[in-house]
Amino acid sequence: MATSSFNKDFTLNTKKAVESFERIISTPNKSIKIDKSLVSAEKEQRGEKKLKQILSR
């Protein structure tokens, strides 16, 4: 599946989001813990809906 079919919106709106991103990119892969509280329920639902649409094709 081509990645171009996904929304590429990548916005860090808060200082907490920036700090979390900095921690993710500066930490080795095995110890990364993603702060899932940064994702709103609306964005998660929108992403699930898009994924279902893509997979149903």
Residue pairs with C-beta under 8 A, 6 or more apart in sequence:
1 54
5 54
6 50
7 47
7 50
12 18
12 21
14 38
16 35
16 38
17 38
20 34
20 35
20 38
23 32
24 32
24 34
